[in-house]
Amino acid sequence: MKIQRVLAPNPGPFTGPGTNTWVVGDDREVVVIDPGPVESSHADAIEGVIGSRVVQAVIVTHTHPDHAPLANPLARTVSSPALGHGPGPDFVPDGLLVDGSVVEFAGGSLRVLYTPGHADDHLCFQMDRMLFTGDHIMGGSSVMVDDLSRYMISLERLRTENWERMYPGHGPEIEDPGTVIDWYIAHRLQREREILDAVTEGSHSIDEIVAVVYAEVDVELHPLAARNVATHLRKLAADGRVRFDGTLAEPV
């Protein structure tokens, strides 16, 4: 089975070098994972990699605008279904994928793992001991998270498997998945402790907490840090460890 990457021309703070589109299959059939944004040069590059092969499905890990908008146009061009967990901005699935769904192609298959946290509709795709991780785990960096409680559960689920290699939605391939998953979990727990300590020691607004916890981080990145702090505070409040009204936090 051949795994080919086509890098989308959308580099940035959230996307790193750009979105990784994966074309996976043999000499006859393929699936396309995360075709990315609507960009004619990227569509042409994907079609060039596909060549004369039959596309069994165009599938998306989630419906964020750097992953899904090209799925429907590409699926129409190559006469295949577009598949995902549900509809989203600029994406309407022809078929729905849920936890345990199987996409068969080229004598192999992808098994769907529902991994909410980064987004409510996030999926990963397992092929043997390899995993296409979308934005659940990225190569070379941590990720932004909408729901930290669900995200940690999803990470713990992946930690129970003996993965050989991961193919992320951004960044390089991950050759030591177990180590990276452990780092992701440890990083989040450390940040949680730091934020809880800041609240306990008298920082109550998100900006005050950011100034303490991210003191050595470039201030241009503080808006992203503020989003991360708010996500952690929502989890801490759900765990009963702080009181948080969306703006101010107080120790319990």
C-alpha positions in Angstrom: 0.0 0.0 0.0 1.4 3.4 -1.0 0.9 6.5 1.1 1.5 9.8 -0.8 1.4 13.3 0.6 0.2 16.4 -1.3 1.0 19.6 0.6 -1.7 22.3 0.3 -0.4 25.8 -0.3 -1.9 27.2 2.9 0.9 27.7 5.4 0.2 29.8 8.5 0.1 29.9 12.3 -2.6 27.2 12.6 -1.6 25.1 9.6 2.2 25.0 9.8 3.7 24.3 6.4 0.1 23.6 5.1 -2.5 20.9 5.2 -1.3 17.4 4.4 -3.6 15.7 1.9 -3.0 11.9 1.9 -3.6 9.7 -1.2 -3.6 6.1 -0.1 -3.9 2.9 -2.2 -2.3 0.6 -4.7 -1.9 0.9 -8.5 -5.6 0.6 -9.1 -7.6 2.2 -6.3 -7.1 4.9 -3.7 -8.8 7.0 -1.1 -8.1 10.7 -0.6 -7.9 12.0 3.0 -8.4 15.7 3.8 -8.2 17.3 0.4 -8.0 20.7 2.1 -9.1 24.2 0.9 -10.5 25.0 -2.5 -7.4 25.9 -4.4 -7.1 25.0 -8.1 -3.3 24.3 -8.0 -3.8 21.9 -5.0 -6.7 20.2 -6.8 -4.5 19.7 -9.8 -1.7 18.3 -7.7 -4.0 15.8 -6.0 -5.4 14.7 -9.4 -1.9 14.4 -10.7 -1.0 12.0 -7.9 -4.2 10.0 -8.4 -3.5 9.6 -12.1 -5.6 6.9 -13.7 -6.5 5.2 -10.5 -10.1 4.8 -9.3 -10.9 6.9 -6.2 -13.1 4.9 -3.8 -13.8 7.8 -1.5 -12.8 11.3 -0.6 -12.9 11.5 3.2 -12.3 14.2 5.8 -11.1 14.0 9.4 -13.2 17.1 10.3 -14.9 20.0 8.7 -12.5 22.9 9.5 -11.8 25.1 6.4 -8.3 23.9 6.0 -9.3 20.3 5.6 -12.8 19.8 4.0 -13.9 22.4 1.5 -12.3 20.8 -1.5 -13.8 17.4 -0.7 -17.1 17.9 -2.6 -15.7 19.4 -5.7 -12.9 16.8 -5.9 -15.4 14.0 -5.3 -17.5 15.2 -8.2 -14.4 15.4 -10.4 -13.3 11.9 -9.7 -16.8 10.4 -9.4 -16.6 9.2 -5.9 -18.5 9.8 -2.6 -17.4 12.4 -0.1 -17.5 11.0 3.4 -17.2 12.5 6.9 -18.8 12.6 10.3 -21.3 15.2 9.4 -21.9 18.4 7.4 -20.0 21.5 8.1 -18.9 24.8 6.5 -18.5 24.2 2.8 -18.9 20.4 3.2 -21.9 18.2 2.7 -21.1 14.4 3.0 -22.6 11.9 0.6 -22.2 9.3 3.4 -21.7 9.5 7.1 -18.8 7.9 9.1 -19.1 7.0 12.8 -16.9 5.2 15.2 -16.2 1.7 13.9 -17.2 2.5 10.3 -14.9 0.8 7.7 -13.9 2.3 4.3 -12.7 -0.5 2.0 -10.3 0.1 -0.9 -7.4 -1.5 -2.8 -7.8 -4.8 -0.9 -7.4 -3.0 2.4 -9.5 -0.8 4.7 -9.6 2.2 7.0 -11.3 1.9 10.3 -12.9 5.0 11.7 -12.1 6.2 15.2 -14.2 9.0 16.6 -11.8 11.4 18.4 -13.6 14.5 19.5 -11.8 17.4 21.3 -10.0 19.4 18.6 -13.5 19.6 17.0 -16.7 17.8 17.9 -16.8 16.0 14.5 -13.2 14.9 14.5 -12.2 11.4 13.2 -9.0 9.5 12.8 -8.5 6.6 10.4 -6.7 3.4 11.2 -5.0 1.3 8.6 -3.3 -1.7 10.3 -1.0 -0.2 12.9 -0.9 3.2 11.2 -3.1 6.1 11.9 -4.2 9.2 9.9 -4.7 11.7 12.7 -6.0 14.9 11.1 -5.6 17.7 13.8 -6.0 15.3 16.7 -2.2 14.9 16.8 0.1 17.1 14.6 3.7 16.6 13.6 6.0 18.8 15.6 3.5 20.8 17.6 0.5 20.7 20.0 -3.0 21.6 18.7 -5.8 24.0 19.5 -8.7 22.2 21.4 -12.4 23.1 21.6 -13.3 20.6 24.4 -10.3 19.6 26.5 -12.2 16.9 28.6 -13.2 15.0 25.5 -9.8 15.6 23.9 -8.0 14.0 26.8 -10.3 11.0 26.7 -9.6 10.7 23.0 -5.8 10.8 23.6 -6.1 8.1 26.3 -8.0 5.9 23.9 -5.1 6.2 21.3 -2.5 5.5 24.0 -3.9 2.0 24.4 -2.8 1.0 20.9 0.7 0.1 19.7 0.9 2.4 16.7 3.8 2.1 14.3 3.4 5.4 12.5 1.1 8.4 12.3 0.2 10.6 9.4 -1.0 14.0 10.7 -3.0 16.7 9.0 0.0 19.1 9.4 3.7 18.7 9.9 6.0 15.7 9.3 5.1 12.1 9.7 5.3 10.8 13.3 7.7 7.9 13.7 7.4 7.4 17.5 3.6 7.6 18.1 3.7 6.3 21.7 6.3 8.9 22.8 4.3 11.7 21.1 1.0 10.7 22.6 2.6 10.6 26.1 4.1 14.1 25.5 0.7 15.4 24.4 -0.9 14.1 27.6 1.9 15.3 29.9 1.9 18.7 28.2 -1.8 19.3 28.8 -1.6 18.1 32.4 1.4 20.4 33.1 -0.4 23.4 31.5 -3.5 22.6 33.6 -1.4 22.6 36.8 0.2 26.0 35.8 -3.2 27.5 35.1 -4.6 26.2 38.4 -1.6 27.6 40.3 -2.1 31.0 38.6 -5.7 31.1 39.6 -4.9 30.0 43.2 -2.2 32.7 43.5 -4.6 35.5 42.4 -4.8 35.7 38.7 -8.5 35.7 37.8 -9.0 37.1 34.2 -7.8 35.2 31.2 -5.4 37.9 30.3 -3.9 37.8 33.8 -3.4 34.1 33.6 -1.9 34.3 30.1 0.6 36.9 31.4 1.7 34.5 34.1 1.6 31.1 32.4 2.9 32.4 29.0 5.3 35.0 30.3 8.1 33.8 28.1 6.0 33.4 24.9 5.9 36.1 22.2 3.1 38.5 23.0 1.9 38.1 19.4 0.9 34.6 20.3 -1.0 35.6 23.4 -4.4 35.6 21.7 -3.9 31.9 20.9 -2.7 31.4 24.4 -5.9 33.0 25.7 -8.0 30.5 23.8 -6.0 27.7 25.3 -6.4 29.1 28.8 -10.2 29.4 28.4 -10.3 25.8 27.2 -8.4 24.6 30.3 -10.6 26.7 32.6 -13.7 25.1 31.2 -12.3 21.7 32.0 -11.1 22.7 35.4 -14.6 24.1 36.1 -16.2 20.9 34.9 -13.9 19.0 37.2 -15.0 21.2 40.1 -11.5 22.6 40.7 -12.3 26.3 39.8 -15.3 28.5 39.3 -15.3 30.0 35.8 -18.0 32.3 34.3 -16.4 32.5 30.9 -14.4 35.6 31.8 -13.2 35.3 35.4 -11.9 32.3 37.3 -11.9 31.8 41.1 -10.4 29.0 43.2 -12.8 26.6 44.7 
